[in-house]
């Protein structure tokens, strides 16, 4: 009796289940939909550089496939296709950075030792002008398309100098209240710049030449490199306490922080791949993937070479360029130089190329 009852119940349940509509499988998670496989990066090539002077910022000009490297008293122009030095711009005393003004056939260098800007033509690498009288020790430099101005960010001057990119006239100075480091422009009239000694990020109106906001970056210490994802309004700040801060460029909200290597000096963002990079002096390149505007993860720490702390990105090939050299032991500390830098070994300066694996 019990056995037949169980059999009848089982048959009834089977008929009932068959009559139900087919169940739709659950959708893939949002993270899976927005996180395509990111490329793996590796060090693929080295380009030897002439000279034994130091270096600072690099700038990549995608239309001409040319890399500009600051080298103390000159700027080297390197063809990315042939991997050869094709020219130099000199003199540029104590040059730190190079800014390009698309459409004007002009580029601008920030000359730290002479408080000046050298203007040259990218088409033929000839010097076409000079602007004297920036703030003291111009370091980073940026072209802002919204205002048509070039801005130098003056380390000891604790200010930014605005220069008309066409007339080369100085049009104003913006006090920043601290030592500026890496800048970024949103192309719509706002410039963002790290203030290293106050651990803040300043927002400048590029048309009125006023500071409109100051955002704290805690727990970031000594912010340096800065880059922007304009589409998602996200800033990437490289910090010397081995963090990358992701900041909402509309509100200043700290979105998240991520671990990076030691000794960062540059960051970059590639909108085509959703990858952010931090170049670290400890010999690593940290690669971060943007899964969404509020979700980020470290996907790789690429081995580069010690000292490779600044970078430039080719947005077409997605290669990352860095500069470094080999160094000897540091000299003994003195009262004037309590933390002396180790000397660069002659003939060892090199451009590193880090490429996505195909």
N, C-alpha and C positions, 0 to 999 in steps of 0.2 A: 504493500500500500504506500509506504513512504517513498520507495524508489520510483514508482510510477508518478507520484505527485511531483517529485523533483524534476523528472523528465519533462512533464507537461509544462512546468514553470519555466524551465530552460528554453523550451521551444517558443513559448509565448514571448519571452524576453528577446529572443533572437529576431522574431518577426517584428517586434516593436522597434528594435534598434535599426533594422533594415529600412523601416519606413521613415526614419529621421533624415533630415537633409545632411549632406556631407559637411563636415566641419572645416572651416578655413584655417590653415596653419597660422600661428602667430606671426606678426610682421617682424622683420629683422629690426634689431635695436637701432636707435638713432646714431649711436657711435659707429656701428658697422656701416651704416649708409654713408656717413660723412667722413670715414677714415679709410680711403683707398690706400693700397700698399705704397709706402714711401720708398724712394730709391735708397740703396745703400751707397755710401760714399767711401772713397779711398784716395790716398795720395798717389797721383798718376805721373807727375812730371816735375822737373825743376828747371828753372831758367837762371843761369848764372848772370849776375849783374856786375858791371864794372864799378870800380871805386870802393873806397873804404870808409865813406862817411855813413852816418846813421840814416834812419828813415822814420817816417811817421805814417800819415794816411795814404791810402791807395784809392784811386777812382777809376771805374771802368766805363768807357764810352761804347755802348752797344752798337750804334750805327756804324762806327768806324772799326769796330773790333780791336780797340786799343786800350791798353792799360797804362795809367799814369801813376808813377811812384815818386814820392817826395824823397830826395836824397841830400839833405843838409843845405847845400848851396845851389842845387839844381833840381829839375824834375826830369825823370827819364820817361820816354814814350816807348812802349813795347807793343809790337804787333802780336796780337793773340793768335793769329793763324800761323805765322812763321816762327813765333817765339823768339824774335830778335829785337834788340833795341834799335829803333828806327830814327831816333832823334832825342834832343834834350833842350830844355828851356833853362836859360841861365842869364844873369845871376839871380838867384832867389834866396837871399841870406836867411838861413834858419827856417826854411820852408817847412810847413806842417801839412797843409791840405791843398786840394785842387777841387774847384767847383766848375761845372760846365753849365753854360747858358744855351740850351738848344734853340736853334733858329737865329742866333746872333753871331755864330761863328766866333765865339769868345769863350775863353776859359780864364780862371782867376786863381792865383796862388796866395796863400797867407804866409807872409815872410816875418817870422817871429822876431828875428834880431834887428830888423830895420823898420818895424811897425809900418809895413807897406804891403801893397798888393801888386803883383806883376800880372799884366793882362796879355794873353797870347791867343793866336789863331789856331784852333785845332786842325784846320785844313792844311796849313803849311808849317805849323810849329814855330812861326815867327812871333817875336814880341811886338805888340802893337801899342802898349801904353803902361803907365805905372800910376798907382794911387798912393800918395804919401799921407801920413797922419792918421792912421787908425789908432785905436786904443793900444795900450802897451801889451806887447807879446801876443799878436793875433795868432790863434791856434787853429781851431776848426773853422771851416768856411762853407757857406751854403748859398746857392742861388734859389730865390723864391720867385716863381713864375707869376703869382698873383699880384705882387707889387712891382715886378721888374727890377728888384734890387738884389744885390749881393750883400751878404752879412758876414762880417768877420766876428769871431767870438774870442774876445781878448782875455787871456789868462790872468796876467797881472793887473790888467785894467779893470777886470770884473765888469765887463760891459760888452755890448755888441755894437758894431759900427755898420751903418746902412749906406751902401754905395749904389748910385744909379748905374745899372749895367750898360746903358747906352752912352750916357754923357760922362760917366766916371766921376761924377760929382759926389762928394760925401753929403748925405742928406739928413744925417742925424745920428745920435748916440743913445743907446738904451742902457741905463744902469741896471745891473743884474743882481747886485748885492752878494756876489760870491763868484767863485771861479767856474766859468762855463766849460763844459766838455762837449760831447756829441750832440748835434742838432738834427732835427728833421722837420720838413715842411709838409703840410697837408694839401698844398696847391690851391687852397681856398682862402688864404689870408692869415693862417695861424702857423707860427713856428714854435716848436717845442725844443727845449734845451735843458740838459742835465746841469745842475749846479753842484759840483763835486763836493765842496767843503761844507755844504749845508744839507746834503742828502735830500735835495728837493728837485722838482722838475718845474721850470718856469714856462709859461705860455705867453708868447709875444704876438701882438697884432702887428702884422708886417706893414700895414698901410699907415696906421697912426703912430707906430713906434712906441707903444706902451706895453707894459707887462699887465696882462689881464687876469692871471691866476698864478698861484704858487702851490704846488701839490707835494705833500710829504711822501717819501718813498720808503718809509720804514717797512720791513727791516733791512732795506738796502743800505749798504755802506760804500761811499765813494762811487757814485754812478758815473760811468764813462760812456761806452758806446750806446747809441740810440738809433732805432729804426722803426718804421711805421707800416702797418697794414691799413691802408686808407679805406678799403672797402668795408672792413669790419671794425674800424676805429679802435685799433689795438696798437699800443706802443710796446717795444721790446727794449728793456733797459738792462745793460750789462753792469753788474755790481762787483766790487772788489772783494766782498765777502762770499764769493763763489755762488752768486744767485743771478738768475735772470728774472726781473720783475715784468709781468704783463700788466699794462695799465690801460684803462679806458680813456681814449683821447678826447672824449666828449665831456667826461665828468671828473677825471682824475682818480676814479675808483681803482684800487688794486684788485685785479682779477685773480691773479695767482702768482706764485713764485716757483721757480724750477732750479734744480742744482746744475751748475756748470763748472768748468775747470777754474784754475787759479790764474790770476793776472790778466783778466779780460780787458781789452781796450776797444773792441769793435763788435757791432752786431749788424746783421742784415736780414731782410725778409724777402722771400720770393713768392709773389702772389700766384704764380702759375702752379706751384707745387704745394703751397701752404706750409713751407718750411722756414723757420727762423734759425739763425746761426749766431754763435758766440765764439770769437777767436780768442784763445787763452794762451798767455805766455808760458804756461807749463807744458806746452807742446800738444794741445788737444784742440779740436774744433767740435763744440757741442752742437748737435742738430736736434731741433725741437719741431714736432709736428703740431699744427693747429687743427685739431679734430673738429672744433666748432669755435665760435667767438668766445666761449667760456670754458673750453676744454683743451688742454695742452699736455703734451707728454714728451719727455726726452726719448729719442729713438736711437741715438748713436753718439759716441764720443770718438771721433776720428783721430788717430795718431798723426800728428803733423811734425813739428820740430820745435824744440824749446826756443822761445823768443818770438814766435809767430803770433803776435797779439793784435794785429790790425788786418783788415780783410776788405775785399771788394768782390761783388757778385756780378757774374755775367747772366742777365735774365733770359738770354736766349738758349745758351748751352747748359745753364744751371751749374756751371763750374764756379768754384770759390778760389780766389787768389789771395795768397798771404806772403809776407816778406819776413825773412829772418837771416841769421848768420850764425857762425860758430864763435864762441867766446872763450877767453882765457880766464884765469882766476882773478877775482876782484882785488884792487889795491887795498892797502891798509886804510882803515878809517882815519879821518882827521877831524879837527874841530869844524873846519869849513865844509867838509864832506863826510858826514857821519855814516852815510850809506852809499859809498861809491859804486858805480856800475862797473861790471866786468868789461874789459876791453874787447872789442871785436877783432877777431883774427883776420889779418889781411887776405883779400881774395876769396872770402867765403860768403859774401852776400848773395842771396838767392831768392827768387820768386818760387813759391810752392803752388802747384795746381792740384786742387782736390776736386774730383769729378764723380758724378753718379755712375754706378756700374750699369752697363747696358745688357 
